[in-house]
Amino acid sequence: MPLSVAPPGWPDAVRPPGAPDWEKTAVAYLFDCCPADFRGYRVLRHHPLVLAQFAEHFVEGQCRAVQDGLAAVRTSLKGEVRPDVVDTAAEIWLEQGAALMRTRRAVGLVREALRGRTFLARL
């Protein structure tokens, strides 16, 4: 039987699928991608696949917020602060957007593994 591996984009904090306690590390990671109060919901603590869906939607919302913020930063701050400050603010939005894209991919991979998908090493 082929050994499941962590595919590119898999979160560092999560053990590879099939490794001992990998689902515990997946749940901890998914909770870290969500608001802190999500930990208080029993259904999310006991059903990792439900938690994965919540995490996906939450991260997707953050991605949309970054896009909106980036689109607005140049127009809403123009004339209010120096141009270099606007440029720096836009760079921050871009950095955050890139980080969230990586997180979105990682959450999706974890969800797929929780659904039973096996990732195999490529030769």
N, C-alpha and C positions, 0 to 999 in steps of 0.2 A: 504494500500500500504506500503510495507516495506521501511524503511528509509535507504537511501544510507549512507555509512560510508566511512571513509578514511581507506584503507587497510594497512596492514604492509608494510613499505617501502615508504608510501606516504610522500611527502616532508612537513616539518613543516610549511613552508612559504605559503602553499597553503591550502585554506579552503576546507573542504570536498566537493565532488561533490554534486551539488544540493543546497548547502548553498548559501545565497545571495552573489552575486559578486564573486563566486568561480572562474569563468572563468577569471576575471581580475587578481586575485592572481596567477592563473595558467600561464597567459601570462607573468606576471612580473617574475615569477620563470623561465620560459623557456628562456626568454631573458637573465636572469642572467647566464644561462648555455651556452650562445653563446658569440661570440665576440661582443664588444660594437657596432661596426658599423652595425650589423644586425638590430638594432633599427631604422636605417634610411630607411629601406625598407618598403614602404607602405603595400605591400602584406603580409608581416610578421606581421605587426601591426594589420591588419584587418582580418586575417584568422588564428586563433589559431591552427587549425589542420596542416596547412602548416608550421607554426612556430615549432610545435612539431616535425614534420619530420626533419626540419633543425637541431633542437636541438639534436635529436637522432643521426643523422649522425655526428654532430660535437663532441658529447661526445664519440661516438664509435671511432672516429679518435684519440681522446685523450687517450682512453684505449689502442689502438694499439701503440701509441707513448710511453706509459709507459712500455708496454711489450718489445718494441724494446730497450728502454733505460736501462731497467733492464738486458736484455740479453747482452748488450754491456758494461755495467759499469765495470764488472769484467775484461773483456779482454782489453778494451781501456785504462783503467787507471792503469792496473797492471804495476808495475815498475816505474810509474810516480809519485804516491803518496803512503803514508804509507798504509799497509793493513787495518788498523782500519778505515782510511778515506774511502777506497773502501767499507768496510762493512757498514759504516754509510750512504754512498751514496745509497747503495742497499736498506737499510732500508727505506730511503726516497721514493724511487721508489715504494716499497711495500706499504707504507702508502698511497701514492697518488693513487696507483692502487685500493686499498680497497675503498677509498673515491669515486673514479670514478665509481666503480661497484655499489655503493649505488646510485649515481646520475643517472647512466644508468637505474637502476630499477625504480627510481622515475619518470624520464622522460617518460619511457614506461607506467607507471601507469597513468600519467596525459594524455598521448596520448589516452589511452584506454577510459578514462573518457570523453575526448572530443569527442570521437567517439560514445558515448552514453552508454558505459558499466556501469552497476550498481554494486557496491560492497556492499554486505550485511554482516551484523554482523553474526559471527558464534557463536553458543551457545555451 
